[in-house]
Amino acid sequence: MTASAPHVVERQNRLSLAWLGVVVLAFMVLASYYDPALTWPWFGTEPPSWELAALNIIPFLLIVLLLSALTRRVILSSWLGLLLIVGSYAANAAKLEQLEMPLLPGDFHFLSDLGSALPLFSHYLGAGLGPILVLLGVLALTVALFREKAWPAMHGWTRAAVAVATLALGISLIGGWGPWRSVYSAGRLHFEPWSVVDSAKRAGVVSNLVLYNWELAQRQELRPDRRAATNLLRANADNLRLRLAPNSSAMGMPEGTRPDIVIVQSESLFDPARLSNAPTDTYLPNFHRLARQGLSGNMKVPTFAGGTIRTEFEFLTGLALEFFPGVQYPYFEIAEQPIPGIVRTLSRQGYQTTAIHPNSGVFWNRNQAFKQIGFDQFIDGKAFPKETIVGLFTGDAALTDRVLAELDEDGPPQMIFAISMENHGPFDWRPGLDEKRLASLKLPPGLDEGGEYWLRNYLYLLEDADHELGRLAEALQKRKRRTLLLFYGDHLPALPPVYHQIGFVDGEGPKAQPVPWLLLDNGRTFSSSSTQPDTTSWLLPSILLEAAGISGDRYFSALGALRDSLPAKPMDSAGTLPGELRAMGQLRFRGELEPVIDSALDSAAGIRDTAIAP
């Protein structure tokens, strides 16, 4: 028995090494099956790219090796690596289906706040015992694999060397050090950071993650072109001076009015009349009725089917995300310092500022971000009882109730920013909705049973949003205090079968579609001459401040001055923003814009005086 022990150990070592070889092959098969960039089946018309398959499994193999060194259990480590690779590709597939975007480094921010993210994302798994049973099975198998015999060769200095070497390789891969830049060659893999969807289709999901992570790490501190910003402001100096003068806007209230301001960012709201062959005069009746009394139009937003904080950031700050190369989720990436915007502008005017959102304040890092943006108070999901849930999330009616409860007739002026939740996806299942009401909804022709089911769920919740808009507008109209109501959608809903089956009346794709916005004043009806053109989410706050007669923030005055000089149809502008505009926004973010405005106005005045001198 003793004599055969070395033979048994040697055999176990060989089996462990052979197992790792099987793992490499299995991971390549899985990656080729799940990754849109890789050829599957391998016996198809195109030969497989073994190099591309290998590049997309290297991070998982390094994790398996590290776990093997730490646990000395190769099968357990392989199983955990398998869960990671399947989980990563499943998350990528879900994101592609819902948002038409691949997995990106910023998505891993959710792991740091998993407790707040899990309740929302779990809704996309659907109802029933299936997911629970699968999870229990995975946990049971994982626990059972801890009984695996230790790998004899993985001990002592060998174990330490493998662990250190693997860890060093992993860290250097994340940092892009050493030979990794040649292994994951951006040129060879045709990686383009400005087109992550196409890059993932060429390089693979994991390779795209690696390369994009390096791109983010290379992002330099903002270095705005002051001369370009000065020239832009100088060229628009006369219009800027006009905007800076009190009571200069025809649509603005008299300066000093300081109306209460209520803003509703409505989840996934768009006008279904944009769908091909949609019935007329059917959807959003309150919105269209109220639009005849106020300002309204279409708005270009920087996100599609999700990523609410991208639109939210642009509106609250007046800063386009294009000003910040590489930033995907601004509340995680650029919320380490106080952020200028409409909230701080109103605070300086004596406003009490409140944000309300019936979801966890930890989700999207709003607790931290809203402090940096300057809100005095943030009321999150803890303030809303479960009885207010409609379908999956807190209903818009409860949000309206809370907004009205927060408004005072006395005291300082208030700014309330409410973010709705009821109409959040998924739309492929929705418990607790009224079946008769669902069946009565009018739909465009051309949808199959599945497409109709998705759209009915959405339209049901959209009706609620529109009803609450009407109720809120009616309540604000009765207030004694002058009050503005701004209402807009954050992005289109994730309705892939609907968009695929019937498309849009303008022939464009879903990502090119705008969302509606509406501005009401309980003290007047806006004249038809005050109608605003289509706009963007980062320009909208300048329109709001102008209508409220609130001045004192020269950045927003500059945006007002520049609105007329931007492309006539900013909605149709597919290109990037002008570099001088990007420079101006970056200077604003860095707190360095004021002297540039002074310089532009002074130099423009000098040029004009010289021109008219005798």
SULFENGI-V53495 format. One record per pair of residues at least 24 apart in sequence whose ideal C-beta (glycine too) atoms are under 10 Angstrom apart, sorted by the first residue. I is the first residue (numbers start at 1). J is the second residue. Records with the same first field share a line. If there is no record, write none. Layout:
BEGIN
I: J ; J
END
This chain:
BEGIN
5: 152
6: 152
8: 152
9: 151 ; 152 ; 153
10: 152 ; 153
11: 152
12: 74 ; 149 ; 150 ; 151 ; 152 ; 153
13: 151 ; 152 ; 153 ; 154
14: 153
15: 74 ; 75 ; 151
16: 68 ; 72 ; 73 ; 74 ; 75 ; 149 ; 150 ; 151 ; 152 ; 153 ; 154
17: 74 ; 151 ; 153
18: 74
19: 68 ; 74 ; 75 ; 77 ; 78 ; 151
20: 61 ; 64 ; 65 ; 68 ; 74 ; 77 ; 78
22: 78
23: 57 ; 60 ; 61 ; 64 ; 65 ; 68 ; 74 ; 75 ; 77 ; 78 ; 79 ; 81 ; 82
24: 54 ; 57 ; 60 ; 61 ; 64 ; 78
25: 57
26: 57 ; 78 ; 81 ; 82 ; 85
27: 53 ; 54 ; 56 ; 57 ; 58 ; 60 ; 61 ; 64 ; 78 ; 81 ; 82 ; 85
28: 52 ; 53 ; 54 ; 56 ; 57 ; 61
29: 53 ; 57
30: 56 ; 57 ; 60 ; 82 ; 85 ; 86 ; 89
31: 55 ; 56 ; 57 ; 60 ; 85 ; 88 ; 89 ; 204 ; 205 ; 206
32: 56 ; 57 ; 204
33: 89
34: 85 ; 86 ; 88 ; 89 ; 90 ; 92 ; 93 ; 204 ; 205
35: 89 ; 92 ; 93 ; 200 ; 201 ; 203 ; 204 ; 205 ; 206 ; 207 ; 208
36: 89 ; 92 ; 93 ; 96 ; 102 ; 200 ; 201 ; 202 ; 204 ; 205
37: 102 ; 189 ; 199 ; 200 ; 201 ; 202 ; 203 ; 204 ; 205 ; 206 ; 207 ; 208
38: 204 ; 205
49: 204
51: 183 ; 188 ; 189
52: 189 ; 202 ; 203 ; 204 ; 207
53: 204
54: 183
55: 183 ; 184 ; 185 ; 188 ; 189 ; 203 ; 204 ; 206 ; 207 ; 210
56: 85 ; 88 ; 89 ; 203 ; 204 ; 205 ; 206 ; 207 ; 208 ; 209 ; 210
57: 81 ; 85 ; 204 ; 206
58: 169 ; 170 ; 173 ; 180 ; 183 ; 184 ; 206 ; 207 ; 210
59: 84 ; 85 ; 88 ; 169 ; 170 ; 173 ; 174 ; 206 ; 207 ; 209 ; 210
60: 84 ; 85 ; 88 ; 206
61: 85 ; 166 ; 169
62: 165 ; 166 ; 167 ; 169 ; 170 ; 171 ; 173
63: 166 ; 170
64: 166
65: 162 ; 163 ; 165 ; 166 ; 167 ; 169 ; 170
66: 162 ; 163 ; 164 ; 165 ; 166 ; 167 ; 169 ; 170
67: 163 ; 166
68: 151 ; 154 ; 159 ; 162 ; 163 ; 166
69: 151 ; 154 ; 155 ; 158 ; 159 ; 160 ; 161 ; 162 ; 163 ; 164 ; 165 ; 166 ; 167
70: 154 ; 159 ; 162 ; 163 ; 166 ; 167
71: 145 ; 146 ; 148 ; 150 ; 151 ; 154
72: 148 ; 149 ; 150 ; 151 ; 152 ; 153 ; 154 ; 155 ; 159
73: 145 ; 146 ; 147 ; 148 ; 149 ; 150 ; 151 ; 154
74: 148 ; 149 ; 150 ; 151 ; 154
75: 145 ; 148 ; 149 ; 151
76: 141 ; 142 ; 143 ; 144 ; 145 ; 146 ; 147 ; 148
77: 145 ; 148 ; 151 ; 154
78: 145
79: 138 ; 141 ; 142 ; 144 ; 145 ; 148
80: 142 ; 145
83: 138 ; 141 ; 142
85: 206
88: 205 ; 206 ; 209
89: 205 ; 206
91: 121 ; 205
92: 200 ; 205 ; 206 ; 208 ; 209
93: 205
94: 121 ; 124 ; 125 ; 426
95: 305 ; 306
96: 197 ; 200 ; 205 ; 496
97: 124 ; 305 ; 426 ; 428 ; 494 ; 496 ; 497
98: 124 ; 304 ; 305 ; 306 ; 425 ; 426 ; 427 ; 428 ; 493 ; 494 ; 495 ; 496
99: 303 ; 304 ; 305 ; 306 ; 307 ; 425 ; 491 ; 494 ; 496 ; 511
100: 197 ; 304 ; 305 ; 306 ; 494 ; 496 ; 499 ; 509 ; 510 ; 511
101: 196 ; 197 ; 200 ; 303 ; 304 ; 305 ; 306 ; 307 ; 328 ; 511
102: 196 ; 197 ; 198 ; 199 ; 200 ; 201 ; 204 ; 205 ; 208 ; 209 ; 212
103: 196 ; 200 ; 205 ; 206 ; 208 ; 209 ; 212
104: 196 ; 200 ; 208 ; 209 ; 212 ; 213 ; 216 ; 328 ; 329
105: 174 ; 208 ; 209 ; 210 ; 212 ; 213 ; 214 ; 215 ; 216 ; 217 ; 326 ; 328 ; 329 ; 333
106: 212 ; 213 ; 216 ; 307 ; 326 ; 327 ; 328 ; 329 ; 330 ; 332 ; 333
107: 209 ; 328 ; 329
108: 209 ; 213 ; 332
109: 328 ; 329 ; 331 ; 332 ; 333 ; 364 ; 365
110: 329 ; 332 ; 363 ; 364 ; 365
112: 332 ; 362 ; 365
113: 332 ; 360 ; 362 ; 363 ; 364 ; 365 ; 367
114: 362
115: 360 ; 362 ; 363
116: 359 ; 360 ; 361 ; 362 ; 363 ; 364 ; 365 ; 366 ; 367 ; 380 ; 381
117: 360 ; 362 ; 363 ; 364
118: 363
119: 359 ; 360 ; 363 ; 381 ; 392 ; 393
120: 359 ; 360 ; 363 ; 364 ; 392 ; 393 ; 421 ; 424 ; 425
121: 426
122: 392
123: 391 ; 392 ; 393 ; 424 ; 425 ; 426 ; 429 ; 430 ; 431
124: 425 ; 426 ; 428 ; 429 ; 494
125: 426 ; 429
126: 426 ; 428 ; 429
127: 392 ; 429 ; 431
128: 429
173: 210 ; 213 ; 214
174: 210 ; 213 ; 214 ; 217
175: 213 ; 214 ; 217
176: 210 ; 211 ; 213 ; 214 ; 215 ; 217 ; 218
177: 214
180: 210 ; 214
181: 211 ; 214
183: 207 ; 210
184: 208 ; 210 ; 211 ; 214
185: 211
186: 210 ; 211 ; 214 ; 215
191: 215
193: 218 ; 219 ; 325 ; 326
194: 325 ; 326 ; 576
196: 328
212: 326 ; 328
215: 325 ; 326
216: 325 ; 326 ; 327 ; 328 ; 333
217: 326
218: 325 ; 326
219: 324 ; 325 ; 326 ; 327 ; 333
220: 325
221: 590
222: 323 ; 324 ; 325 ; 334 ; 582 ; 583 ; 585 ; 586 ; 587 ; 589 ; 590 ; 592
223: 583 ; 586 ; 590
224: 323 ; 579 ; 580 ; 582 ; 583 ; 584 ; 585 ; 586 ; 587 ; 588 ; 589 ; 590 ; 592 ; 593 ; 596
225: 579 ; 580 ; 582 ; 583 ; 584 ; 586 ; 587
226: 583 ; 584 ; 586 ; 587 ; 592 ; 593 ; 595 ; 596 ; 599
227: 580 ; 583 ; 596
228: 578 ; 579 ; 580 ; 581 ; 582 ; 583 ; 584
229: 558 ; 579 ; 580 ; 581 ; 582 ; 583 ; 584 ; 585 ; 586 ; 587 ; 588 ; 592 ; 593 ; 596 ; 597 ; 599 ; 600
230: 580 ; 583 ; 584 ; 587 ; 595 ; 596 ; 597 ; 598 ; 599 ; 600 ; 603 ; 604
231: 580 ; 583 ; 600 ; 603
232: 558 ; 562 ; 565 ; 578 ; 579 ; 580 ; 581 ; 583 ; 584 ; 596 ; 600
233: 554 ; 558 ; 561 ; 562 ; 580 ; 584 ; 593 ; 596 ; 597 ; 598 ; 599 ; 600 ; 601 ; 603 ; 604
234: 596 ; 597 ; 599 ; 600 ; 601 ; 602 ; 603 ; 604 ; 605 ; 607
235: 562 ; 565 ; 580 ; 600 ; 604
236: 558 ; 561 ; 562 ; 564 ; 565 ; 600 ; 604
237: 561 ; 597 ; 600 ; 601 ; 602 ; 603 ; 604 ; 605 ; 607 ; 608
238: 561 ; 601 ; 604 ; 605 ; 608
239: 557 ; 558 ; 560 ; 561 ; 562 ; 563 ; 564 ; 565
240: 554 ; 557 ; 558 ; 559 ; 560 ; 561 ; 562 ; 597 ; 600 ; 601 ; 604
241: 557 ; 561 ; 601 ; 604 ; 605
242: 557 ; 560 ; 561
243: 542 ; 546 ; 551 ; 554 ; 556 ; 557 ; 558 ; 559 ; 560 ; 561 ; 562 ; 563
244: 551 ; 552 ; 554 ; 557 ; 558 ; 560 ; 561 ; 597 ; 601
245: 551 ; 557
246: 549 ; 551
247: 549 ; 551
248: 546 ; 549 ; 551 ; 557 ; 560
249: 530 ; 543 ; 545 ; 546 ; 547 ; 549 ; 551 ; 560
250: 527 ; 529 ; 530 ; 546
251: 295 ; 519 ; 521 ; 524 ; 526 ; 527 ; 529 ; 530 ; 531 ; 532 ; 543 ; 546 ; 547 ; 548 ; 549
252: 530 ; 545 ; 546 ; 547 ; 548 ; 549 ; 550 ; 551 ; 560
253: 482 ; 484 ; 521 ; 523 ; 524 ; 546 ; 547 ; 548 ; 549 ; 550
254: 549
255: 548 ; 549 ; 550 ; 551 ; 552
256: 349 ; 549 ; 550 ; 551
257: 413 ; 482 ; 484 ; 523 ; 548 ; 549 ; 550
258: 346 ; 349 ; 350 ; 351 ; 412 ; 413 ; 414 ; 481 ; 482 ; 548 ; 549 ; 550
259: 413 ; 414 ; 415 ; 479 ; 481 ; 482 ; 483 ; 484 ; 521 ; 522 ; 523 ; 547 ; 548 ; 549 ; 550
260: 351 ; 352 ; 407 ; 408 ; 409 ; 412 ; 413 ; 414 ; 415 ; 416 ; 476 ; 479 ; 481 ; 482 ; 483 ; 484 ; 485 ; 522 ; 548
261: 342 ; 346 ; 351 ; 353 ; 413 ; 414 ; 415 ; 416 ; 417 ; 482 ; 483 ; 484 ; 485 ; 486 ; 544 ; 545 ; 547 ; 548 ; 550
262: 403 ; 404 ; 406 ; 407 ; 414 ; 415 ; 416 ; 417 ; 418 ; 472 ; 473 ; 475 ; 476 ; 479 ; 483 ; 484 ; 485 ; 486 ; 487 ; 520
263: 315 ; 316 ; 342 ; 355 ; 403 ; 415 ; 416 ; 417 ; 418 ; 419 ; 484 ; 485 ; 486 ; 487 ; 488 ; 519 ; 540 ; 541 ; 544
264: 356 ; 396 ; 399 ; 400 ; 403 ; 416 ; 417 ; 418 ; 419 ; 420 ; 465 ; 468 ; 469 ; 472 ; 473 ; 485 ; 486 ; 487 ; 488 ; 489 ; 518
265: 308 ; 311 ; 312 ; 315 ; 316 ; 355 ; 357 ; 417 ; 418 ; 419 ; 420 ; 486 ; 487 ; 488 ; 489 ; 490 ; 537
266: 396 ; 399 ; 418 ; 419 ; 420 ; 421 ; 422 ; 423 ; 462 ; 465 ; 466 ; 468 ; 469 ; 487 ; 488 ; 489 ; 490 ; 515 ; 516 ; 517 ; 518
267: 308 ; 357 ; 359 ; 393 ; 396 ; 399 ; 419 ; 420 ; 421 ; 422 ; 423 ; 424 ; 425 ; 461 ; 465 ; 489 ; 490 ; 491 ; 493
268: 305 ; 306 ; 308 ; 420 ; 421 ; 422 ; 423 ; 424 ; 425 ; 427 ; 458 ; 461 ; 462 ; 465 ; 489 ; 490 ; 491 ; 492 ; 493 ; 494 ; 495 ; 515
269: 420 ; 423 ; 461 ; 462 ; 465 ; 466 ; 469 ; 487 ; 488 ; 489 ; 490 ; 491 ; 492 ; 493 ; 515 ; 516 ; 517
270: 298 ; 301 ; 458 ; 462 ; 489 ; 490 ; 491 ; 492 ; 493 ; 495 ; 510 ; 513 ; 514 ; 515 ; 516
271: 298 ; 462 ; 489 ; 513 ; 514 ; 515 ; 516
272: 442 ; 443 ; 444 ; 455 ; 458 ; 459 ; 462 ; 493 ; 495 ; 498
273: 444 ; 505 ; 516
274: 298 ; 492 ; 503 ; 504 ; 505 ; 506 ; 508 ; 510 ; 513 ; 514 ; 515 ; 516
275: 443 ; 444 ; 446 ; 447 ; 455 ; 495 ; 498 ; 499 ; 501 ; 502 ; 503 ; 504 ; 505 ; 510 ; 513
276: 444 ; 445 ; 446 ; 499 ; 501 ; 502 ; 503 ; 504 ; 505 ; 506 ; 507
277: 443 ; 444 ; 445 ; 446 ; 502 ; 503 ; 505
278: 442 ; 443 ; 444 ; 445 ; 502 ; 504 ; 505
279: 442 ; 443 ; 444 ; 445
282: 441 ; 442 ; 443 ; 444 ; 459
283: 441 ; 442 ; 459 ; 462 ; 463 ; 466
284: 462 ; 463 ; 465 ; 466 ; 469 ; 516 ; 518
285: 463 ; 466 ; 467 ; 470
286: 463 ; 465 ; 466 ; 467 ; 468 ; 469 ; 470 ; 471 ; 472 ; 473 ; 474 ; 487 ; 518
287: 462 ; 465 ; 466 ; 469 ; 470 ; 473 ; 487 ; 489 ; 516 ; 517 ; 518
288: 466 ; 516 ; 518
289: 466 ; 469 ; 470 ; 473
290: 466 ; 469 ; 470 ; 473 ; 474 ; 477 ; 485 ; 487 ; 518 ; 519 ; 520
291: 487 ; 516 ; 517 ; 518 ; 519 ; 520 ; 526 ; 531
292: 525 ; 526 ; 528
293: 473 ; 477 ; 518 ; 520 ; 521 ; 524 ; 525 ; 526
294: 473 ; 484 ; 485 ; 486 ; 487 ; 517 ; 518 ; 519 ; 520 ; 521 ; 524 ; 525 ; 526 ; 530 ; 531 ; 547
295: 486 ; 517 ; 518 ; 519 ; 520 ; 521 ; 526 ; 527 ; 530 ; 531 ; 532 ; 535 ; 543 ; 544 ; 547
296: 487 ; 488 ; 516 ; 517 ; 518 ; 519 ; 520 ; 526 ; 531 ; 532
297: 488 ; 514 ; 516 ; 517 ; 518 ; 519 ; 531 ; 532 ; 533 ; 534 ; 535 ; 540 ; 543 ; 571
298: 489 ; 513 ; 514 ; 515 ; 516 ; 517 ; 533 ; 534 ; 535 ; 536 ; 569 ; 570 ; 571
299: 488 ; 489 ; 490 ; 514 ; 515 ; 516 ; 517 ; 532 ; 534 ; 535 ; 536 ; 537 ; 538 ; 539 ; 540 ; 570 ; 571
300: 512 ; 513 ; 514 ; 515 ; 534 ; 535 ; 536 ; 537 ; 538 ; 539 ; 569 ; 570 ; 571 ; 572 ; 573
301: 488 ; 489 ; 490 ; 491 ; 492 ; 513 ; 514 ; 515 ; 517 ; 536 ; 537 ; 538 ; 540
302: 330 ; 491 ; 536 ; 537 ; 538
303: 328 ; 490 ; 491 ; 492 ; 511 ; 537
304: 491 ; 492 ; 493 ; 494 ; 509 ; 510 ; 511 ; 512 ; 513
305: 425 ; 491 ; 492 ; 493 ; 494 ; 495 ; 496 ; 499 ; 510 ; 511
306: 424 ; 425 ; 490 ; 491 ; 492 ; 493 ; 494
307: 364 ; 490 ; 491
308: 357 ; 359 ; 364 ; 419 ; 420 ; 421 ; 424 ; 490 ; 491
309: 335 ; 363 ; 364 ; 365 ; 366 ; 369 ; 419 ; 490
310: 490 ; 491 ; 537
311: 488 ; 489 ; 490 ; 491 ; 515 ; 536 ; 537 ; 538 ; 540
312: 355 ; 357 ; 364 ; 366 ; 369 ; 373 ; 417 ; 419 ; 490 ; 537
313: 339 ; 341 ; 364 ; 369 ; 373 ; 537 ; 538
314: 341 ; 536 ; 537 ; 538 ; 539 ; 540 ; 541
315: 341 ; 342 ; 417 ; 486 ; 488 ; 490 ; 517 ; 536 ; 537 ; 538 ; 539 ; 540 ; 541 ; 544
316: 340 ; 341 ; 342 ; 343 ; 344 ; 355 ; 369 ; 370 ; 373 ; 374 ; 375 ; 417 ; 537 ; 538 ; 541
317: 341 ; 342 ; 343 ; 344 ; 373 ; 538 ; 541 ; 555 ; 585 ; 588 ; 589
318: 342 ; 345 ; 537 ; 538 ; 539 ; 540 ; 541 ; 542 ; 544 ; 545 ; 553 ; 555 ; 556 ; 558 ; 559 ; 585 ; 588
319: 538 ; 541 ; 555 ; 559 ; 582 ; 584 ; 585 ; 586 ; 588 ; 589
320: 536 ; 537 ; 538 ; 539 ; 576 ; 577 ; 581 ; 582 ; 585
321: 537 ; 538 ; 585
322: 538 ; 576 ; 577 ; 581 ; 582 ; 585
323: 538 ; 577 ; 581 ; 582 ; 583 ; 584 ; 585 ; 586 ; 587 ; 588 ; 589
324: 582 ; 585 ; 586 ; 589
325: 582 ; 586
329: 364 ; 365 ; 369
330: 364 ; 365 ; 369
331: 363 ; 364 ; 365 ; 366 ; 367 ; 368 ; 369 ; 370 ; 372 ; 373
332: 364 ; 365 ; 368 ; 369
333: 365
334: 369 ; 372 ; 589
335: 365 ; 366 ; 368 ; 369 ; 370 ; 371 ; 372 ; 373
336: 368 ; 372
337: 372 ; 589 ; 590 ; 591
338: 371 ; 372 ; 373 ; 374 ; 591
339: 369 ; 370 ; 371 ; 372 ; 373 ; 374 ; 588 ; 589
340: 373 ; 374 ; 553 ; 555 ; 556 ; 588 ; 589 ; 590 ; 591 ; 593
341: 372 ; 373 ; 374 ; 538 ; 541 ; 553 ; 555 ; 556 ; 588 ; 589
342: 373 ; 374 ; 415 ; 417 ; 540 ; 541 ; 542 ; 544 ; 545 ; 550 ; 553 ; 556
343: 370 ; 372 ; 373 ; 374 ; 375 ; 376 ; 415 ; 417 ; 541
344: 372 ; 373 ; 374 ; 375 ; 553
345: 374 ; 415 ; 541 ; 545 ; 550 ; 551 ; 552 ; 553 ; 555 ; 556
346: 374 ; 413 ; 414 ; 415 ; 541 ; 544 ; 545 ; 548 ; 550 ; 552 ; 553
347: 374 ; 375 ; 376 ; 415
348: 374 ; 550 ; 552 ; 553
349: 412 ; 413 ; 415 ; 545 ; 548 ; 550 ; 551 ; 552 ; 553
350: 412 ; 413
351: 376 ; 412 ; 413 ; 414 ; 415 ; 416 ; 550
352: 376 ; 377 ; 406 ; 408 ; 411 ; 412 ; 413 ; 414 ; 415 ; 416
353: 377 ; 378 ; 413 ; 414 ; 415 ; 416 ; 417
354: 378 ; 379 ; 402 ; 403 ; 406 ; 407 ; 414 ; 415 ; 416 ; 417 ; 418
355: 379 ; 380 ; 415 ; 416 ; 417 ; 418 ; 419
356: 380 ; 383 ; 384 ; 399 ; 402 ; 403 ; 405 ; 406 ; 416 ; 417 ; 418 ; 419 ; 420
357: 381 ; 383 ; 384 ; 394 ; 399 ; 417 ; 418 ; 419 ; 420 ; 421
358: 382 ; 383 ; 384 ; 388 ; 389 ; 393 ; 394 ; 395 ; 396 ; 398 ; 399 ; 402 ; 418 ; 419 ; 420 ; 421 ; 422
359: 384 ; 393 ; 394 ; 419 ; 420 ; 421 ; 424
364: 419
366: 419
370: 417
373: 417
375: 415 ; 417
376: 414 ; 415
377: 406 ; 416
378: 417
379: 403 ; 405 ; 406 ; 416 ; 418
380: 419
381: 421
384: 421
388: 422
389: 421 ; 422 ; 431 ; 432
390: 421 ; 422 ; 423 ; 430 ; 432 ; 433 ; 460 ; 461 ; 464
391: 422 ; 423 ; 424 ; 427 ; 429 ; 430 ; 431 ; 432 ; 433 ; 457 ; 460 ; 461 ; 464
392: 421 ; 422 ; 424 ; 425 ; 426 ; 429 ; 430 ; 431 ; 432 ; 461
393: 420 ; 421 ; 422 ; 423 ; 424 ; 425 ; 461
394: 420 ; 421 ; 422 ; 424
395: 420 ; 421 ; 422 ; 423 ; 461 ; 464 ; 465 ; 468
396: 420 ; 421 ; 422 ; 423 ; 461 ; 464 ; 465 ; 466 ; 467 ; 468 ; 469 ; 471 ; 472
397: 422 ; 464 ; 467 ; 468 ; 471
398: 422 ; 468
399: 465 ; 468 ; 472
400: 467 ; 468 ; 469 ; 470 ; 471 ; 472 ; 475
401: 468 ; 471 ; 472 ; 475
403: 468 ; 472 ; 475 ; 476 ; 485
404: 471 ; 472 ; 475 ; 476 ; 479
407: 475 ; 476 ; 479 ; 481 ; 483
408: 481
409: 479 ; 480 ; 481
410: 480 ; 481
411: 481
413: 481 ; 482 ; 483 ; 548 ; 550
414: 481 ; 483
415: 484 ; 544 ; 548
416: 483 ; 485
417: 486
418: 472 ; 487
419: 490
420: 461 ; 464 ; 465 ; 468 ; 487 ; 489 ; 490
422: 460 ; 461 ; 462 ; 464 ; 465 ; 468
423: 457 ; 458 ; 459 ; 460 ; 461 ; 462 ; 463 ; 464 ; 465 ; 489 ; 490 ; 493
424: 461 ; 490 ; 493 ; 494
425: 454 ; 457 ; 458 ; 461 ; 493 ; 494 ; 495
426: 454 ; 457 ; 493 ; 494
427: 453 ; 454 ; 455 ; 456 ; 457 ; 458 ; 459 ; 460 ; 461 ; 493 ; 494 ; 495 ; 496 ; 497 ; 498
428: 453 ; 454 ; 457 ; 494 ; 495 ; 496 ; 497
429: 453 ; 454 ; 457
430: 454 ; 456 ; 457 ; 458 ; 460 ; 461
433: 457 ; 460 ; 461
434: 460
437: 463
443: 498 ; 502
444: 498 ; 501 ; 502 ; 503 ; 505
445: 502
446: 498 ; 501 ; 502 ; 503
447: 497 ; 498 ; 501 ; 502
448: 497 ; 501
449: 497
450: 497 ; 498 ; 501
451: 495 ; 496 ; 497 ; 498 ; 499 ; 500 ; 501 ; 502
452: 497 ; 498 ; 501
453: 497 ; 498
454: 493 ; 494 ; 495 ; 496 ; 497 ; 498 ; 499 ; 501
455: 493 ; 495 ; 497 ; 498 ; 501 ; 502
457: 493 ; 495
458: 493 ; 494 ; 495 ; 498
461: 493
462: 489 ; 493
465: 489
469: 518 ; 520
472: 520
473: 518 ; 520 ; 522
474: 522
475: 522
476: 520 ; 521 ; 522
477: 520 ; 521 ; 522 ; 523
478: 522
479: 522 ; 523
480: 522
481: 522 ; 523
482: 521 ; 522 ; 523 ; 524 ; 548 ; 549
483: 520 ; 521 ; 522 ; 523
484: 519 ; 520 ; 521 ; 522 ; 523 ; 544 ; 547 ; 548
485: 518 ; 519 ; 520 ; 521 ; 522
486: 517 ; 518 ; 519 ; 520 ; 540 ; 541 ; 543 ; 544 ; 547 ; 548
487: 516 ; 517 ; 518 ; 519 ; 520
488: 515 ; 516 ; 517 ; 518 ; 519 ; 535 ; 537 ; 540
489: 514 ; 515 ; 516 ; 517 ; 537
490: 515 ; 537
491: 515 ; 537
508: 572
512: 571 ; 572 ; 574
513: 571
514: 570 ; 571 ; 572
517: 543 ; 544
519: 543 ; 544 ; 547 ; 548
520: 547
521: 547 ; 548
532: 563
533: 563 ; 564 ; 566 ; 568 ; 569 ; 570 ; 571
534: 568 ; 569 ; 570 ; 571 ; 572
535: 563 ; 566 ; 570 ; 571
536: 563 ; 566 ; 570 ; 571 ; 573 ; 577
538: 577 ; 585
539: 563 ; 566 ; 570
553: 588
554: 588 ; 593 ; 594 ; 597 ; 598 ; 601
555: 584 ; 585 ; 587 ; 588 ; 589 ; 593 ; 594 ; 597
556: 588
557: 597
558: 584 ; 588 ; 593 ; 596 ; 597 ; 600
559: 584 ; 585 ; 588
END
